[in-house]
Structures are given as structure tokens and as C-alpha cells.
């Protein structure tokens, strides 16, 4: 597997399994060090003139679907679900 494909896999895993906690903290104005927060799941953040906050997250299900498609492509079969799930269970996310 080439380096670009592995980078893609890692990023898709981050999106698929990210937690929204830090994004919600930012939206609520709880502060904290932005450099240390895990915000990779946030796709859009808006603060309106009236103080309203809108935060959007990447579609985690879509990221999982793309991971599965990548796994199937690499295995050259349509039955890579079991192996895919085993590989997810073995890795710490």
C-alpha cells in the first residue's frame, strides 16, 4: 500500500471515529487551548451577529463507507467486510 493511500485511510479513520466533544466546547464558549483540541471532525463553524452558533460535523457514516470501499478495493473482492471490521478492532483510534 502506498503512502498516499495510507494517509487517506488514517484521515478517514479520524473522521469516522472522532468525538464531537471539543467542537461542542468551542461552540459553547468554554475556552481552552485550541492547539490541543481535537477538531478534525468539524467541517464548518459559524457565529452569527446575534450570538447564535452553528457547528457542522463531517458525516461519520460516509467516512466509514469510504473506508469500507477502500478496503474492498484493496482486497479485490466484495466480501471484505469481515476483514475490515477485524482491522478496525485491532487498531486503537
N, CA and C atoms as a LAMMPS dump frame, in Angstrom:
ITEM: TIMESTEP
0
ITEM: NUMBER OF ATOMS
279
ITEM: BOX BOUNDS ff ff ff
-5.0000000000000000e+02 5.0000000000000000e+02
-5.0000000000000000e+02 5.0000000000000000e+02
-5.0000000000000000e+02 5.0000000000000000e+02
ITEM: ATOMS id mol type element x y z
1 1 1 N 0.849 -1.171 0
2 1 2 C 0 0 0
3 1 3 C 0.898 1.239 0
4 2 1 N 0.599 2.169 -0.86
5 2 2 C 1.455 3.352 -0.958
6 2 3 C 1.151 4.354 0.161
7 3 1 N 2.042 5.311 0.292
8 3 2 C 1.939 6.28 1.388
9 3 3 C 0.682 7.137 1.301
10 4 1 N 0.3 7.54 0.094
11 4 2 C -0.891 8.378 -0.06
12 4 3 C -2.153 7.635 0.351
13 5 1 N -2.229 6.376 -0.02
14 5 2 C -3.392 5.563 0.347
15 5 3 C -3.463 5.39 1.861
16 6 1 N -2.324 5.197 2.493
17 6 2 C -2.308 5.056 3.949
18 6 3 C -2.687 6.365 4.633
19 7 1 N -2.243 7.492 4.097
20 7 2 C -2.645 8.793 4.652
21 7 3 C -4.157 8.965 4.545
22 8 1 N -4.719 8.586 3.405
23 8 2 C -6.158 8.664 3.21
24 8 3 C -6.884 7.786 4.218
25 9 1 N -6.399 6.578 4.407
26 9 2 C -7.02 5.663 5.364
27 9 3 C -6.994 6.244 6.782
28 10 1 N -5.852 6.799 7.184
29 10 2 C -5.743 7.384 8.532
30 10 3 C -6.709 8.547 8.714
31 11 1 N -6.796 9.409 7.701
32 11 2 C -7.691 10.559 7.821
33 11 3 C -9.155 10.119 7.854
34 12 1 N -9.515 9.16 7.043
35 12 2 C -10.887 8.655 7.069
36 12 3 C -11.212 8.027 8.422
37 13 1 N -10.256 7.323 9.015
38 13 2 C -10.484 6.756 10.345
39 13 3 C -10.683 7.86 11.388
40 14 1 N -9.895 8.915 11.278
41 14 2 C -10.065 10.039 12.223
42 14 3 C -11.46 10.631 12.101
43 15 1 N -11.914 10.82 10.867
44 15 2 C -13.244 11.39 10.655
45 15 3 C -14.343 10.437 11.1
46 16 1 N -14.169 9.164 10.808
47 16 2 C -15.2 8.179 11.127
48 16 3 C -15.37 7.985 12.635
49 17 1 N -14.29 8.123 13.379
50 17 2 C -14.35 7.802 14.797
51 17 3 C -14.033 8.973 15.723
52 18 1 N -14.073 10.168 15.184
53 18 2 C -13.798 11.339 16.026
54 18 3 C -14.954 11.572 16.99
55 19 1 N -14.64 12.263 18.055
56 19 2 C -15.653 12.614 19.049
57 19 3 C -15.95 14.104 18.908
58 20 1 N -17.185 14.49 19.084
59 20 2 C -17.552 15.892 18.911
60 20 3 C -17.264 16.774 20.128
61 21 1 N -16.747 16.205 21.2
62 21 2 C -16.617 16.915 22.479
63 21 3 C -15.942 18.28 22.371
64 22 1 N -14.761 18.341 21.77
65 22 2 C -14.029 19.605 21.706
66 22 3 C -14.734 20.613 20.813
67 23 1 N -15.356 20.163 19.736
68 23 2 C -16.115 21.07 18.882
69 23 3 C -17.272 21.692 19.629
70 24 1 N -17.915 20.911 20.456
71 24 2 C -19.032 21.416 21.258
72 24 3 C -18.528 22.395 22.309
73 25 1 N -17.377 22.115 22.907
74 25 2 C -16.792 23.046 23.884
75 25 3 C -16.526 24.412 23.257
76 26 1 N -15.98 24.403 22.04
77 26 2 C -15.707 25.664 21.346
78 26 3 C -17.018 26.402 21.083
79 27 1 N -18.029 25.676 20.614
80 27 2 C -19.328 26.285 20.306
81 27 3 C -19.966 26.899 21.551
82 28 1 N -19.776 26.256 22.689
83 28 2 C -20.362 26.762 23.935
84 28 3 C -19.518 27.851 24.585
85 29 1 N -18.365 28.116 24.009
86 29 2 C -17.505 29.171 24.544
87 29 3 C -16.792 28.784 25.819
88 30 1 N -16.559 27.511 26.01
89 30 2 C -15.902 27.043 27.233
90 30 3 C -14.402 27.284 27.232
91 31 1 N -13.88 27.758 26.128
92 31 2 C -12.461 28.088 26.081
93 31 3 C -11.575 26.877 25.992
94 32 1 N -10.336 27.073 26.326
95 32 2 C -9.355 26.002 26.224
96 32 3 C -8.347 26.326 25.137
97 33 1 N -7.321 25.546 25.086
98 33 2 C -6.25 25.729 24.117
99 33 3 C -6.641 25.055 22.805
100 34 1 N -6.934 25.851 21.788
101 34 2 C -7.37 25.314 20.502
102 34 3 C -6.32 24.394 19.871
103 35 1 N -5.062 24.654 20.148
104 35 2 C -3.994 23.829 19.573
105 35 3 C -4.026 22.401 20.104
106 36 1 N -4.619 22.212 21.259
107 36 2 C -4.662 20.882 21.872
108 36 3 C -5.992 20.179 21.659
109 37 1 N -6.954 20.869 21.077
110 37 2 C -8.279 20.286 20.881
111 37 3 C -8.325 19.415 19.639
112 38 1 N -9.176 18.42 19.669
113 38 2 C -9.378 17.51 18.533
114 38 3 C -10.575 18.017 17.75
115 39 1 N -10.316 18.79 16.707
116 39 2 C -11.374 19.42 15.923
117 39 3 C -11.447 18.892 14.49
118 40 1 N -10.804 17.753 14.209
119 40 2 C -10.795 17.248 12.843
120 40 3 C -12.187 16.881 12.33
121 41 1 N -13.127 16.639 13.209
122 41 2 C -14.48 16.288 12.796
123 41 3 C -15.343 17.486 12.442
124 42 1 N -14.878 18.7 12.749
125 42 2 C -15.658 19.911 12.466
126 42 3 C -15.444 20.31 11.013
127 43 1 N -16.552 20.434 10.28
128 43 2 C -16.434 20.853 8.881
129 43 3 C -16.744 22.336 8.71
130 44 1 N -17.537 22.887 9.618
131 44 2 C -17.907 24.298 9.486
132 44 3 C -18.282 24.857 10.847
133 45 1 N -17.897 26.092 11.068
134 45 2 C -18.206 26.773 12.322
135 45 3 C -18.604 28.202 11.994
136 46 1 N -19.779 28.615 12.451
137 46 2 C -20.25 29.983 12.203
138 46 3 C -20.767 30.584 13.504
139 47 1 N -20.471 31.847 13.666
140 47 2 C -21.031 32.598 14.789
141 47 3 C -21.775 33.783 14.186
142 48 1 N -23.066 33.821 14.428
143 48 2 C -23.906 34.872 13.873
144 48 3 C -23.803 36.17 14.645
145 49 1 N -24.345 37.227 14.056
146 49 2 C -24.297 38.553 14.676
147 49 3 C -25.023 38.578 16.015
148 50 1 N -26.088 37.805 16.13
149 50 2 C -26.859 37.781 17.374
150 50 3 C -26.285 36.845 18.419
151 51 1 N -25.133 36.264 18.144
152 51 2 C -24.501 35.371 19.101
153 51 3 C -24.831 33.902 18.864
154 52 1 N -25.693 33.62 17.882
155 52 2 C -26.026 32.227 17.587
156 52 3 C -24.796 31.513 17.023
157 53 1 N -24.647 30.265 17.381
158 53 2 C -23.51 29.469 16.937
159 53 3 C -24.035 28.284 16.138
160 54 1 N -23.4 28.055 14.999
161 54 2 C -23.731 26.893 14.186
162 54 3 C -22.453 26.109 13.947
163 55 1 N -22.506 24.835 14.253
164 55 2 C -21.345 23.981 14.045
165 55 3 C -21.803 22.75 13.271
166 56 1 N -21.036 22.397 12.268
167 56 2 C -21.347 21.22 11.452
168 56 3 C -20.17 20.266 11.52
169 57 1 N -20.518 18.997 11.556
170 57 2 C -19.505 17.955 11.606
171 57 3 C -19.514 17.162 10.301
172 58 1 N -18.372 16.558 9.982
173 58 2 C -18.302 15.685 8.826
174 58 3 C -19.214 14.487 9.054
175 59 1 N -19.69 13.906 7.986
176 59 2 C -20.567 12.742 8.032
177 59 3 C -19.733 11.506 8.369
178 60 1 N -19.885 11.015 9.583
179 60 2 C -19.095 9.879 10.044
180 60 3 C -19.478 8.589 9.327
181 61 1 N -20.743 8.432 9.025
182 61 2 C -21.185 7.226 8.319
183 61 3 C -20.575 7.187 6.921
184 62 1 N -20.543 8.333 6.259
185 62 2 C -19.941 8.397 4.924
186 62 3 C -18.452 8.044 4.994
187 63 1 N -17.77 8.518 6.009
188 63 2 C -16.349 8.188 6.17
189 63 3 C -16.171 6.682 6.363
190 64 1 N -17.063 6.046 7.117
191 64 2 C -16.993 4.596 7.302
192 64 3 C -17.258 3.87 5.986
193 65 1 N -18.21 4.368 5.213
194 65 2 C -18.493 3.764 3.908
195 65 3 C -17.276 3.862 2.985
196 66 1 N -16.614 4.996 3.003
197 66 2 C -15.423 5.163 2.174
198 66 3 C -14.286 4.258 2.628
199 67 1 N -14.146 4.085 3.93
200 67 2 C -13.141 3.157 4.446
201 67 3 C -13.426 1.736 3.976
202 68 1 N -14.67 1.341 4.041
203 68 2 C -15.052 0.005 3.609
204 68 3 C -14.796 -0.17 2.11
205 69 1 N -15.128 0.831 1.318
206 69 2 C -14.884 0.763 -0.124
207 69 3 C -13.387 0.656 -0.415
208 70 1 N -12.583 1.391 0.323
209 70 2 C -11.13 1.317 0.158
210 70 3 C -10.618 -0.076 0.489
211 71 1 N -11.122 -0.636 1.558
212 71 2 C -10.734 -1.987 1.963
213 71 3 C -11.128 -3.007 0.894
214 72 1 N -12.312 -2.896 0.378
215 72 2 C -12.78 -3.822 -0.665
216 72 3 C -11.915 -3.703 -1.922
217 73 1 N -11.594 -2.487 -2.279
218 73 2 C -10.759 -2.26 -3.462
219 73 3 C -9.39 -2.912 -3.295
220 74 1 N -8.821 -2.766 -2.117
221 74 2 C -7.505 -3.33 -1.857
222 74 3 C -7.53 -4.848 -1.851
223 75 1 N -8.629 -5.422 -1.394
224 75 2 C -8.725 -6.877 -1.351
225 75 3 C -9.177 -7.458 -2.68
226 76 1 N -9.701 -6.62 -3.564
227 76 2 C -10.143 -7.088 -4.859
228 76 3 C -11.38 -7.941 -4.795
229 77 1 N -12.16 -7.763 -3.743
230 77 2 C -13.384 -8.555 -3.612
231 77 3 C -14.483 -7.701 -3.01
232 78 1 N -15.674 -8.235 -3.057
233 78 2 C -16.82 -7.552 -2.462
234 78 3 C -17.11 -8.086 -1.061
235 79 1 N -16.287 -9.004 -0.57
236 79 2 C -16.549 -9.614 0.728
237 79 3 C -15.453 -9.268 1.731
238 80 1 N -15.069 -8.02 1.788
239 80 2 C -14.014 -7.604 2.693
240 80 3 C -14.525 -7.063 4.012
241 81 1 N -15.818 -7.197 4.282
242 81 2 C -16.405 -6.605 5.482
243 81 3 C -15.805 -7.206 6.747
244 82 1 N -15.711 -8.535 6.799
245 82 2 C -15.176 -9.181 8
246 82 3 C -13.749 -8.762 8.291
247 83 1 N -12.916 -8.787 7.272
248 83 2 C -11.52 -8.384 7.441
249 83 3 C -11.419 -6.914 7.827
250 84 1 N -12.249 -6.089 7.214
251 84 2 C -12.28 -4.661 7.518
252 84 3 C -12.616 -4.438 8.99
253 85 1 N -13.651 -5.117 9.484
254 85 2 C -14.063 -4.943 10.876
255 85 3 C -12.997 -5.464 11.826
256 86 1 N -12.347 -6.557 11.468
257 86 2 C -11.262 -7.074 12.306
258 86 3 C -10.104 -6.08 12.374
259 87 1 N -9.779 -5.462 11.245
260 87 2 C -8.678 -4.497 11.253
261 87 3 C -9.023 -3.28 12.09
262 88 1 N -10.297 -2.871 12.074
263 88 2 C -10.71 -1.738 12.92
264 88 3 C -10.6 -2.097 14.392
265 89 1 N -10.996 -3.305 14.728
266 89 2 C -10.971 -3.727 16.128
267 89 3 C -9.541 -3.832 16.654
268 90 1 N -8.594 -4.149 15.784
269 90 2 C -7.201 -4.316 16.198
270 90 3 C -6.488 -2.985 16.412
271 91 1 N -6.94 -1.947 15.734
272 91 2 C -6.262 -0.654 15.823
273 91 3 C -6.873 0.202 16.924
274 92 1 N -6.034 0.956 17.57
275 92 2 C -6.525 1.902 18.56
276 92 3 C -6.747 3.228 17.864
277 93 1 N -7.955 3.76 17.967
278 93 2 C -8.279 5.003 17.262
279 93 3 C -8.217 6.193 18.164
